[in-house]
Amino acid sequence: MSQDSLKRAADMLLHGATLLAEPCPYCSGVRVLQSGQALCISCGAEPDSKDKVTQEGIKSIEQQMLELTRQLGSTTDAELRAKLLDAISELSKMMAQKSN
């Protein structure tokens, strides 16, 4: 696992990215998804950005949206609410990409 890939993945997670349930197609490592682009934490592979999220990925996105919605309903912190709404919006965009 390269330090560069690990740092980049951590930065992506801090900025609203999500962990994918499906492993990297190249090394079976953990992947992070942001704005439709996946990054493997282990090997650093970035499949073509035109790749569609698989059905398993859609289930993961749906679960993440549910969790974010629960968090949104239980907080009154305006800054946190804005971040949660941004994350939900990104996930919605990914869902729309899958249906195209």
C-alpha positions as CSV (number, residue, x, y, z in Angstrom):
1,M,0.0,0.0,0.0
2,S,1.6,3.3,-1.1
3,Q,1.6,6.2,1.3
4,D,0.4,8.5,-1.5
5,S,-2.6,6.3,-2.3
6,L,-3.4,6.1,1.4
7,K,-3.2,9.8,2.0
8,R,-5.3,10.6,-1.1
9,A,-7.9,8.1,0.0
10,A,-8.0,9.6,3.5
11,D,-8.4,13.1,2.0
12,M,-11.2,11.9,-0.2
13,L,-13.0,10.4,2.8
14,L,-12.6,13.6,4.7
15,H,-14.3,15.4,1.8
16,G,-17.3,13.2,1.5
17,A,-16.1,10.2,-0.4
18,T,-17.5,6.7,0.5
19,L,-16.0,3.3,0.8
20,L,-17.1,0.8,-1.8
21,A,-18.4,-2.6,-0.9
22,E,-16.9,-4.1,-4.0
23,P,-13.1,-4.7,-4.1
24,C,-10.6,-3.4,-6.6
25,P,-10.9,-5.4,-9.9
26,Y,-7.0,-5.4,-10.1
27,C,-5.8,-6.4,-6.6
28,S,-9.0,-6.9,-4.5
29,G,-8.1,-4.0,-2.3
30,V,-10.5,-1.5,-0.6
31,R,-11.8,1.3,-2.9
32,V,-13.0,4.8,-2.2
33,L,-15.5,6.6,-4.4
34,Q,-15.9,10.3,-5.0
35,S,-17.7,12.1,-7.8
36,G,-18.0,8.9,-9.8
37,Q,-14.3,8.1,-9.6
38,A,-12.9,5.2,-7.6
39,L,-9.4,4.9,-6.1
40,C,-7.9,1.7,-4.7
41,I,-6.2,2.3,-1.4
42,S,-3.9,-0.7,-1.9
43,C,-2.6,-0.4,-5.5
44,G,-3.7,3.1,-6.4
45,A,-5.6,2.0,-9.5
46,E,-8.2,4.4,-10.9
47,P,-10.5,2.6,-13.4
48,D,-11.8,4.7,-16.2
49,S,-14.1,7.4,-14.9
50,K,-16.8,6.3,-17.4
51,D,-17.1,2.9,-15.6
52,K,-20.6,2.6,-14.1
53,V,-21.2,1.7,-10.5
54,T,-22.3,-1.9,-10.2
55,Q,-25.5,-3.2,-8.6
56,E,-23.6,-4.0,-5.4
57,G,-22.3,-0.4,-5.4
58,I,-25.8,0.9,-5.7
59,K,-26.9,-1.1,-2.6
60,S,-23.9,0.4,-0.8
61,I,-24.9,3.9,-1.9
62,E,-28.4,3.4,-0.8
63,Q,-27.2,2.2,2.7
64,Q,-24.9,5.3,2.9
65,M,-27.8,7.6,2.0
66,L,-30.0,6.1,4.7
67,E,-27.3,6.5,7.3
68,L,-26.6,10.2,6.2
69,T,-30.3,10.9,6.3
70,R,-30.6,9.5,9.9
71,Q,-27.6,11.7,10.9
72,L,-29.2,14.7,9.2
73,G,-32.4,14.2,11.2
74,S,-30.6,14.0,14.5
75,T,-28.4,17.1,14.3
76,T,-29.1,20.7,14.7
77,D,-25.5,21.8,13.8
78,A,-25.8,23.9,10.6
79,E,-22.3,23.2,9.4
80,L,-22.7,19.4,9.8
81,R,-26.2,19.6,8.2
82,A,-24.6,21.3,5.2
83,K,-21.9,18.7,4.9
84,L,-24.4,15.9,5.2
85,L,-26.6,17.4,2.5
86,D,-23.6,17.8,0.2
87,A,-22.7,14.1,0.7
88,I,-26.3,13.1,0.0
89,S,-26.3,15.2,-3.1
90,E,-23.1,13.5,-4.4
91,L,-24.6,10.0,-3.7
92,S,-27.7,11.1,-5.6
93,K,-25.6,12.0,-8.6
94,M,-23.9,8.6,-8.5
95,M,-27.3,6.9,-8.5
96,A,-28.4,9.0,-11.5
97,Q,-25.2,8.0,-13.3
98,K,-26.1,4.3,-12.8
99,S,-29.6,4.7,-14.2
100,N,-28.2,6.3,-17.5
